[in-house]
Amino acid sequence: MEKIYFEDLPVGAVLETGARTLTREAIVGFAREWDPQPFHLDDAAAEASPYGALIASGWHTLLTAFTLALEARDWSQGSMGSPGMDEVRWLKPVYAGDTIRAVGHVLEARVSRSKPDRGFATMRYDIFNQKDERVAHYSGLHMLRLRPQAE
């Protein structure tokens, strides 16, 4: 798998991920620990909710997309974490059995002025279900090492 460094994320670059299906068991398990709202935990309560059926937590959706992005490339050498994210939006519910994927677009890339061994890439991630409906999006700021001269 290709290692990713700052230079691999110029403005306009696109990162497409694989896909993952969110099962009922995964949705309920995540919700029990992190987002214990009735429409994430209980089928009857979810049916009576505006969603009509059990849905994944928005945080579960985002973290699944984030994991898919990490699995799409080898970030182990280049990633130095992230100072944050912006513009988080949940647009459509993700139901049990839905399969999601993400597409990331580099919007901005700049080398650090104070630490020239690293750069920052702002990426907008769009998350889609199996019907190619956009269910969520967010912008993340990646801090990445510049590629070592030996590579």
C-alpha positions in Angstrom: 0.0 0.0 0.0 1.3 3.5 -0.9 2.6 5.6 2.0 1.1 9.0 2.0 3.0 12.2 2.8 2.2 15.9 2.5 3.3 16.0 -1.2 0.8 13.3 -2.1 -2.1 15.7 -1.2 -1.9 18.7 -3.6 -4.9 20.9 -4.1 -7.4 19.0 -6.2 -6.2 15.5 -5.3 -9.0 13.0 -4.6 -9.0 10.1 -2.1 -11.6 7.4 -2.6 -12.2 4.8 0.0 -13.6 1.3 0.1 -17.0 0.7 1.6 -18.4 -0.7 4.8 -21.9 -1.9 5.7 -23.2 -0.8 9.1 -25.0 -3.7 10.6 -27.7 -3.5 13.3 -25.4 -5.0 15.8 -22.6 -2.5 15.0 -25.1 0.4 15.2 -26.5 -0.7 18.6 -23.0 -1.5 20.0 -21.6 1.9 19.1 -24.7 3.6 20.4 -24.6 1.8 23.8 -21.1 3.1 24.4 -21.1 6.5 22.7 -24.6 7.8 21.7 -27.3 6.1 23.8 -30.4 7.7 22.1 -33.5 5.5 21.6 -33.5 5.7 17.8 -29.9 4.2 17.8 -30.7 1.5 20.4 -34.2 0.2 20.1 -36.2 -0.9 17.1 -39.6 0.0 18.5 -38.4 3.4 19.6 -36.8 4.0 16.3 -40.0 3.1 14.4 -41.8 5.7 16.4 -39.1 8.3 15.7 -39.1 10.6 12.7 -36.6 8.1 11.1 -39.0 5.2 11.1 -36.3 2.6 11.7 -33.0 2.1 13.6 -30.3 4.5 12.4 -26.6 4.9 13.0 -25.2 7.6 15.2 -23.8 10.5 13.1 -20.6 10.0 15.0 -20.6 6.3 14.0 -21.0 7.4 10.4 -18.1 9.9 10.6 -15.8 7.5 12.4 -16.5 4.8 9.9 -15.7 7.2 7.0 -12.5 8.2 8.9 -11.4 4.6 9.3 -12.1 3.9 5.6 -9.9 6.9 4.7 -7.1 5.5 6.9 -7.5 2.1 5.3 -7.4 3.6 1.7 -3.7 4.6 2.1 -0.8 4.0 4.5 -0.8 7.1 6.7 1.5 5.5 9.3 4.7 7.4 8.3 3.2 10.8 7.2 0.4 11.5 9.5 1.1 13.8 12.5 -2.5 14.0 13.6 -5.0 16.8 13.1 -5.6 20.1 14.7 -9.3 19.8 14.0 -12.3 19.5 11.7 -15.0 21.9 10.5 -18.3 21.9 8.7 -19.7 18.6 10.1 -23.1 17.9 8.6 -25.4 14.9 8.8 -27.6 15.1 5.8 -29.5 11.8 5.7 -29.9 9.0 8.2 -27.8 5.9 7.8 -30.0 2.8 8.4 -29.0 -0.6 9.5 -27.7 -2.5 6.4 -26.6 0.7 4.6 -23.2 0.6 3.0 -21.1 3.8 3.1 -18.0 5.1 1.4 -16.2 8.4 1.4 -14.6 10.6 -1.2 -12.0 13.2 0.0 -11.0 16.3 -2.0 -8.0 18.4 -1.1 -9.2 22.0 -0.9 -6.0 23.6 0.5 -2.4 22.5 1.1 0.4 24.5 2.6 3.8 23.9 4.1 4.1 25.1 7.7 5.9 28.4 8.0 7.3 27.7 11.5 8.1 23.9 11.0 9.2 23.2 7.5 9.2 19.5 8.0 5.4 19.3 7.8 2.4 20.6 5.9 -1.3 21.0 6.3 -3.9 19.7 3.9 -7.6 20.6 4.3 -9.8 17.9 2.9 -13.5 17.8 2.5 -14.9 14.3 2.9 -18.3 13.5 1.4 -19.9 10.3 2.7 -22.3 8.4 0.4 -24.6 5.4 0.9 -25.1 2.5 -1.5 -27.6 4.6 -3.5 -24.9 7.3 -4.0 -26.8 9.7 -1.8 -24.6 12.0 0.2 -25.4 11.2 3.8 -22.8 13.4 5.6 -19.8 15.6 5.0 -17.0 17.2 7.0 -13.7 19.1 6.4 -10.6 17.8 8.2 -7.2 19.4 8.6 -4.5 16.8 8.2 -1.0 17.6 9.5 1.5 15.5 7.5 5.3 15.1 7.4 7.0 16.1 4.1 8.4 13.1 2.3 11.9 12.2 3.6 14.6 12.9 1.0 15.7 9.2 0.8 12.3 8.1 -0.5 
